[in-house]
Amino acid sequence: MFESPLKSNARNAWSESQEELSETEPVSPVSKGTRGKKKKKRRQQPQQQQQTEKRSVSAPQLCAEESFDREDEQSEKRYTDYDEPIVRGIFQIGKKSHDVLLTSMRVTWSPIQPETPTGELTVRTEYVELKDVFGVKVKRRRSAGQETGGTLLGITLFQCKKKGPKLKDHAIHFNNMSVDHCEIWFKKLKEILSSFQNRPKSLKVFVNPASHKKEAYQIYRDDVAPLFQLADIKADVTITERKGHAFSILKESNLDGYDGVVVVGGDGSVAEVAHGLLLRAQMDAGRDTDSMFTPVRATLPLGLIPAGSTDMVACSVHGIRHPVTAAMHIIMGHHQEVDVCSFSCLGRLLRFGFSAMFGFGGRTLALAERHRWMPPGQRREFAVIKTLANLKPEDCELSYLPVKKVQTETLDPEESWTTTRGLFLNVSIMAIPCLCSMAPRGLAPNTRLNNGSMALIAAGNASRSEFIKHLKRYNSVNNQFSFSFVETQTVWAVRLRPRSQSSWSDDIAEDNGEYDSKNTPIISSEGAYPWNVDGDLLEVPSELLIRLHPQLLTLFGVDIEEAEEAHIKCSCI
């Protein structure tokens, strides 16, 4: 069992543990074999008592000792070539005793072996970089039902290990029953680990219990919270009760005491929290969001724990849908700057986001939202099939500004927009690749997280069968953009103005009967246009302006070219 110190100060944390261990006698971890003892007596008989009492020494003492034999001198030279030693001691790792050295960069250990008649030894040295270590804990043996105290066994380091896109925690046990010995090592390791600046120490966590299969809280409790505890991260957890709950807290609460914000949920929850963080930054900076303004960056980084049905944002920044990987990126303080879009209507900011879809993508989501009483998987399948069955084009005017070599965020009134008028089955605007299982290369594979551009993908009017072929290619190695009715552009601003009043009803198929889907646009008496913004439904009354803002938000994660593993279970619209 591991005991986590309750205070951040290393000395106070150990003192609390030492009070429970004050009567524990130091026990030597060295092997009890008689052969090893005899050889040690021949080599260092006068200093045997001194080495038993002093298991840990400082760096100056290491250099002053003259009792080390030739093997120790060579080992010391190997260590100092890399970094200056801080403390050295003996620990049992596995079933063998090891000579362990701590520097400011790494912990190195090698097994203690008896001399051979020839004096030649082949010693296997292992090490762990401290930049990959996120926690150190006191290790004790406790009886059943015992919550405090226990027999000291040693200390345990917790390492972040990488395997492909996955990150996992790995424990390394250093066994030594000496209180004084472990105290020195514990304090020194704590001091080094606390010096890493990017690693968060206090987080605001939002958990959406209604996300996907209602597994978000269980994922946080079982997979994420124990890792935060090992890393001594204080988490202020809020279980959201309604849509917009996290947004209202971010807008009104004091966030000065936090080093980051974490959301456990799907793309809708991510979009809400990201918008709340960015809007709060604009409020603090005094920006007028009812005008065309240049936004400021969010002050706090955002961590994403995937617990939704699609998790495109999390997959794009982590390369895989894996809660432990996401938690380790947060713990290790991996920062990734990400481009963000702003969505404005009639000069007023509606929200910030990463991607948007109009037409098929927007109407499918709008239909799914009308059937929230259905199970999530069944609801999505129903919405996709129903929308495809009633597939109709949108009559709209699409304008965009291509990316220039020297880019600014201010719209120039004299700048020439490229405009197209016609019928479109779907229009997608994406600032990130949007990776998921149904699109392992991404819905926008030609864009990156922070390359200063958006991908504009416009699917013009076509037959239902051709459009379905286009959708299926997202899940294959074939180029989904090779169809004649699909056009792609690299842009930094998009303006879309519907030219007909269009609002979809789920009874439209029964009401309209037969129709020519190739030439008939959707027209209705209502004046709201559904947009799918990061998996969240946004209804826009008229023209929508989408602008790109480079590196506006910092996420906990890394920049990836594409997902190395595509076995993520989700369903994309």
N, C-alpha and C positions, 0 to 999 in steps of 0.2 A: 504493500500500500504506500502511496506517496502522500506526503504532507505538503501542502502549499503554504508558504509564509503569507500572512495576512497583511503585512506592511511592506511598502516598497523599499524601505531602507534595508540594506543587506545585513547590517549589524543588528538592528532591532529584530529582524526576521529570525536570525540565528539564535539570538538571546532567548526568544520565546520558545524555540525548540530545545535549547540547552537546559532550560529549567526542568524539563521533563526527563532529561538524560543525565542529570548531574551525578547520579549514583552509578552510571554505567562505566565499567572498567574498560580501558583500551585493550583490544584484542589484536594480536599480530596476525595479518592475513597471509604471511609467508608460509610456504609448504612445510609440512611437518616431516618430510622424509629425512631419515638419518644421514643419508649420503650427502644431501645438499648441506646439512648442518655442519658436517665434518669439513667439507671443502671451504665453507665460509669461515670456520674457525682458523684454518690454516692461513687464509688470505688476510683477514682483518680481525684477528682475535683481540687486540687491544681496544678496538673501537666498537665492539659488538654492543656493549651496554649503551653507548652514546647514540648509535643509530636506532636502537629500539625505542629510546625515549624521544628522539627527534625525527619524526617521519616526514615533516614538511619543513623546507628551508626557503629563505628568500633568495633572490638572484645574487646579491653580493656574497652571501654565505656559500652559494654554490661555487663561485669562482675561487674562494679562499680555501676550500677544502683540499687537502693533499692526499686524502685517503682513497680517492677513486683510482681504480686500476686503469690499464691501457684501454680496455673496452669502454669504460665510462668516459674517458677523455675523448675518444673518437666520437661517441654518441653525443657528447656535449658540443663538440665542434659542429656536428651535423645540425644540431638544434640552433646554435647561435648564428649559423650561416643564414637561417631564415628569419629569425626574430629573437630578441633578447628574452631569456627565460624569466618568468615571474615566480613560479613555485614548482617544486618537484617532489614526488612522493611515490609510495608503493600502494597499488590497489590490486585487488583480485578481479579480473575480467574473465568471465566464463569460469573455467576451472583452474586457471593459471594465475600466478602473481606476475604483475607487470610493473615496469619502471615507467612512470607517467610524468610528462612535463607539460606545463601550461605556459604559453606565451600570449601576447596580446592578439595573436592571429589564429592560433590553433591549439588543440590538445593532441599531443603525440604520445603513443605508448608502444612499448616493445616488451616481449616476454623476458623474464629473468631466467637465464639458463646457466647451468654449471660449466666450468671450464673443461675443455677437452685436453688430452695430453699434448696435442700439437699447438694449442692456443688459438686455433681458428674456429670462429663461430659464424654461423649464418643466422642473423637476427632479422626477423620480419617486423618491420616498423609500420604501424598504422596510425592514422590521424583523422581528425575531423576539424574542418574549418569553423571557426566561431561565428562567421557570418551566416553559416547554415544552421546554427543552434538557436533555438527560440525559448528554451526553458531549462532550468536546473531545479531539482527538487530533492528534499531529504527522503531517503528510503528507510522504512521501518517495517518490522514484522509485528503484527498485532494479532491477538486472539480474536475469535469470533465474538462480535458484539462490542469490542473495544474501539472507541472512537478517538481517543487521545493517547499520547505516550507510545510505548512499544519499544522493542529492541532495535537500536540503530544498526542498520546494515551497510550504509554508505550513502552515496549520492547518485543521481541519475540525470544524464543529459538527454534532452529531446531535440532531435535533429530533423530538419526538413529535407527530404530526399525526393529527387525528381526522376520519374520514369516516363519518358515521352512527354505528353502534355500534362500528365498527372503529377500532383505533389502529395506526398504522404508523410506522416510523422513516424519517427523511428527512435526507439529508446536505447540508450547505451548505459549500462549499469557499471559503476565503479564501486566495488565493495571494499569497505574498510570499517571496522567497528570502533575505531578510535574517535572519540568526540573531538579532541583538539585537531586532529588531522583533517577531519571532514569540515570542521568550522573554517579553517583557513581556506580550503578549496572553495567552499560554498560562497564565502564573502568575495573572493577574487573573481569567481565566475559571474556573480551577480553584478559586480562593478563593471565588468567588460560588457555584459549583455545590455545593461541599462544605458550604455554610451551610444548605442545605435540610434541615430536621430529620427529616421523615417518610420520607425516602428511605433504603432499607436499604443498608448497606455490607457486611454479612456475612449469608449465608443458609445454612440447613440444607436440602438438597434430597433428596427421596426420589423415586426413579424405579421404577415397577413395570414390569419388562420383559415381563410376561405379560399386560398390560392389552390388551383388545380384540384387535386384529390384531398384537399384539406390536410396535407402532410407537412406544411411549412413549420409548424411549431415542433412537431416530432423531429424533423430534420435539424432544427436549431438545437433542441435539447440534447439529442443523442450524438450528433456529428460535430457541431460547431462549438457549443458552450464548453464542453470539456477541453477543447484545444485552447480557447480563450483563457480558461482557468490555468492551464499549464503555462501559458505565456504571461500570466499575471496581468491580464487585460481586464479592466473594470468595464462591464457592459450594463448600460441603462436600457432595459428592454421595455418596449411598448407593444402590446398586442393590439393591433388596430381593430376597431369595432365597426367601421363603416368606410365607404369610399370617401377619400378626401381627409381622413383622420390624420394620416401622417403629414399631409400637406399643411394642415392647419397648425400642427405642432411646430413644424419647421418655420412657418411664417411668423409665429408669435413667440416662441421660446428663446431663451438665451443659450446660445451654442458655444460660448467661449470656453467652457470647460472640457470640450470634446476634441479628440484628435482625428475624428472621422465619423461618418455615418454609414450604417450597414442596413440593407434591406433584404429580408428573406421572403421571397415570393416570385411571381412571374414577371413578364414584361410590363404588364399594367402597373404593378407595384413599383417597378424600377422607374417607369416614366413619371409616376406621381412624385416620388422622392427626388428624382433628378430635377424635375421642374420646380419643386419646392426649394431645393438648395440654390438653384440659379436665380429664382425670383427673389429669395431672401438676400442674395448678394446684390441684386439691383436696388432693392429697397435700402440696404445699408449704405450703398454708394450714392443714393439720391437720384437714381435714373428715373426718367419719366417713361413708363411703359406704355403710355397712350400716344406715343410719338415714335418716329423712326430714330432709334437710339442705337449706340454702340454698346453692347453689354460688357460687363466686367466679369472676370473669372470667379467661380465659386471658391471660397476660402478653404473648405473642408473636402477631403477626398471621399469618394463614395465606394463602398464595398457591396458586391452583389453575390448573394447566396442563392443559387438557382433552386426554385421550388415550384415552378409553374409548368405549363404544358408545352411551351415553346422555348423560352429562355434564350432568345436570339442575341440580346445584348450581352448576357453572361457568357454565352458560347463564343461570341466574337472577341471577347477580351481575355478569356481563359483557354480557349481552344477546345474545351470539353465541358460537358454538363456534369459536374462532379462537385458536390458541396464541400468536401474536405479540401480539394484543390483551391476552391474559392476562399475558404477560411485561411489556408496557409498563405495565400497571396496577401491577405489582410494582415496576418500576424507578422510576416516578414517585411512588411512595408514596401511592397513592390508597387510603384506608381506608374501609371500610363496615362498620358494626356490624350484626350479624345475630342474630336470635332463634334459640334452640336448644331442643330438647326433651330431657328426661331420661326414660329408660325404666326403670321399677323393677318388681320382682316380689317380693312378700312382704317389703316394706320394704327391699330390697337393690337398689342401683343396678346395672343391667345394662350400660347404655351411654348415651352422648349421641348425638344425631342431629338431622336436619332433617325427616325425613318417615318415615311408616310405612304399610304396607298389610297388611290381614288379610283372609283369604278368598281371592278369586280372585288378587289380587296376590301374596300370600304363597305360595300353592300352586303358582302358575306358576313362581316363582323356585325353590321347593324341587324341582320336577321338573327344571328346567333344571340345577340343581346335581348331580342324580343322573346327568346325561348330559354330564359335562365332557369326555368323550372326543370329542364331536361338535365340529365347527367352531362358533364363537360364533354366527354368524347363523343357521345351521341349527338349533342347539340352542334358541335363543329361539323361532323359528317353531314348532318341534316342541312345545315346552312350552305355548305359547299355544293352538295347535290342539287338543292333547290335553286341556288343562284345560277348554277350551270344550266339547269333545265330552262330557266327563264333569262338566259344570257342576252343582254341588249347593250348596245354601245352608248357611251355618253357623248353628247354634242357639246364641245367646249373649245375654248381658245387657250392654247398652251404656248407660253413664252418663257425664254430662258436666257441667261447670260453665261457664255462659256468662260472657263477658267483662263485667266491671262497670266503672263509671265510675272508681272508685278501686280499683285492682288491687294486690294483694299476692301474693307468691310462696308464702306459708304457707297450707297447707290448714286451714280452719276445720272442726273436727269437727261443729259445729252447722250448717254451711252445707248448704243443700238441693241435692242432686244431682238432675238430671233423668234418669230411667231409662226405658229401653225394652227390652222382652224380645221376642225373635222370631227370625225367620230372615233372614239377610243374605248376599247374594252377595259383597259386598265392602265393607270399611270403610277409609277413608283418613283419616289425620291428618297435616296438613302445615303447617309453620311458615314455608315459603317458597313462591313460586309454582310451582316445579318446571317450568321451561320446557324444551322440547325440540322436535325437528322434528315428532314425532307429536302434540304439543300446543303449538303456537306461542303460544297465549295462556296456557299453563300448565295443569298438572293441578289447581291451585288458584288460578285467576285472580283471586279476590277477596281474596287475602291479599298481604302485602308482606314485604320482607326483615326489617323491624324495627318492625312496627306493634303489637307486644305481644299478638298473638293467633294462634291456630291455626285452620285450616279443617278442620272435621269433615264428611266426605262419606260418607254411608251409603246404599248401594244395597241396598234390600230385596229380598225374594224376587220373582222375575219369570221370564218365559219366556226361553229362550236367545236367541231372535230379538230381543226387546226389550232385553236386556242388551247384545247386540252393537251394536244401534243406539246405545245410550248410549255405548259405547266409541268408535264411529266419529265421534261428534260432537266429540270432543276435537281432531280434526284438521280441523274445519270452523268456519264462522262461526256455526253454530247453537248454541243454548244446550244444553249437555250435561246441565244440571240440571233441564230442564223436564219430565222424566218423573215420573209420579205415584209411582213406587217409589223415587225418589232424594230424599234429604233432606240439606240443608246447614245447618250451624250455625257460628257464630263463638264459639270456646271458648278456655279457657286450661288446662283439665285434662280428661282423658278416662280412663275406667276401663272396660276390656273384660274380661268373664269368660265364657269358653266354658262352655256348659251340657252339653256332650257330649264324650266322649273322641274326638278327631278327629286322624287322621294319614293323609295321602293316600299311596296306593301307585300306581305307574304301571301296575299290572296291574288296577286297580279296575274298569275298563270291561269287561275280559274276564271278571272274576270275578262281577260283579254282573248282567251282562246288561241287560235292560230295567229301567227304573226311572222313577218319577215325579219329575223334578227340581224340580217346583214345590212339592212337599210333603215330600220326604224329605231330612232333614239327613244330613251325612256323619258316620258313627259307625265307630270302629275300636277295637281293643284297646290301641293305643299312646296314651301320654299327653303327647305333645309337639305344640305348635301352631306352625306356621311363620308367621313375620312377615317381611315385606320391609322392612328398615330401610335406606334410602338405597342400595338395590341389593344389600345384604348380607343373607344369611339369618340370622335370629335365631330360635332355637327356645325357646319359653317354656312351662314346665310348667303354669302356671295363669294367674290373673288378671294383667293387665298394666296398670300405672298410667303415664300419659303426662302430664307437666307441662311447661308453657312457661316458659322463663327469658329475659326480654327482654335483647337486646344482650349476650349472654354471650360471643360470639366476634367477633373482628375479622377480616374478610377483605380481601384486596387487591382492590378493585373499586369500583363505583359503584352507586347506587340507580337502578334503571330501572323504568319503568312496565310495559313489555312489550318483547319482542324486536322490533326494527325489521326484521330479516331472519330469515326462517324456513327458509332452505335449509340446515339442519343435517342431515347424514346420520346418523341413528341409528335405533334401534328401541326403543320403550318398552314396558314391561309395564304 
